[in-house]
């Protein structure tokens, strides 16, 4: 898709959106409950959608970006032989201007193994910095339940 432009006091506004659909392997994914790799070390299979959106001004340092990725996951734990299937969603944003910058990220994973075991994980991270370069918010909260 070609970027759209519009008049602005900060130059042209440029917006770009990417939509990606399909299946791929996430090569660095490991089972957070066992530490084992998936699918012979190839990673976990993800089938879903990704939307990536960016807007910026050509004569300014102002930019906004966000992404959402959601879909099904499937993988066999290389250590236990248990096959896990479930759902994963990741969301993130980045905003920056002359007054501040902020970043936020969330990840939710829910999967059930062929033996009835479960993996439930959630991560929320936020980072904010003011125009003086002082970090005003910085946290990462992760929870994991293996059952």
N, C-alpha and C positions, 0 to 999 in steps of 0.2 A: 504494500500500500504506500503511495507517495505521501510525504509529509504535507500537512495542511498549514497554510500561513494566514495571518491576520495582522492588521495594523495595531501597534502598541507603542507607548512612550519608551519602552525598553527595547525597541527594535521589533523585528518580526517574531511572532509566536510560532514555534515549530512543534508539531505534535506527531508522534509516531506510535502506532499500535501494532503489535505482532500477535497473531493467534496461531498456536501450534497444537496440533492434535496428533496423537499416535502412541506408539509403544516403543520404549527404549529400556536399556539396562542402566541402573544407577550403580556404577562400578565400585564405589567406595562404601556402599551400604553394608553394614554388618548387623547381626542380631544383637540388639542392645542388652538382651537378657543372658546370652551365652558368650558373646564376643566372636561367634563364628561367622564366616563369610557365607554368602548365598550362591546357589547355582554354580557350583564348581569354581568359585572365586570370581565369577563374572559379575556378580551383584544382583540386586533385586529387580524384578521386572516391574515397570510402571506403565500403565495404560491410562491415558487421560488427556487433559487439556491444560495449556498454559496461555495466559494472556499477559503480555508485557506492554506497559504504557508509559511513555515519556513525553513531557512537555517542557520546553525551555524558551527563553527569550534570547535572540541573537546578540543584543547589545547590553546584556546584563548577566550577572552570575546566578540568576534565579532559575531553578530547575525543580521539577516534580517528577518522580518516577514511582511506579508501583507494579507489582506482579502478583498473580494468583495462579497456583498450580494445584490441580486436584484430580484424583483418579484412583484406580484400583492398583493394588500391589500384590505380587505373587512371587514366592521364592522358597526354595528348599534349603534349610539350614544344613551346611556341609558337615557339621559335627554330629548332629542328632538325627538327620534324615527327615525331620518333621517339615512338612510343607505348610507355609503360612500364606493366608490370603486375607485381604482386608482393604482398607481405604487410607489414603494419606492426602492431606491438604497443607500447602505452605502458602503464606502470604507475606509480602514485605513492601516497605515503602522507603523512600528517600526524598527529603525536601531540603532545599538550601536557598538562602537569599542573603542579603547583606546584614541581616539581624540575627540569624540563627541557622542551625542545621539540625535535622532530626532524622533518625532511622528507627524503624520498628520491624519486627519479624515475629511471626507465629508459625508453629508447625504442630500438626496433630496427626498421630498415627494410631490406628486401631486394626489389629490383625488377630486371627484365630488360626491355631495350628491344627494339622490333621489329627493330632492326638488330643485335641480339646484345650490345649494350653493357649494362653492369650498374651498379647503384647499391647500395652496402652501407654502412649507417650505424648507429652505436650511440652512445648517450649515457647516462652514469650520473652523477647529481648527488646529493650528500648535504649537508645543513646541520643542525648540532646546536648548541643553545645551552643553557647551564646556568641555574639559578635566579637567578644573579647577573647575567645578561645577557651573559656571556662566551661568545663563539663558540668551541666546542671542536673542531668539525669543519666544514670548508667546502671542498668540491671539486666540480669538474665535469670529467669526462673524456669527450671526444668523439672518435670515430674515423670516418673517411669513406674509402671506397675507390670510385673511379670507374674502370670498366674497359670 
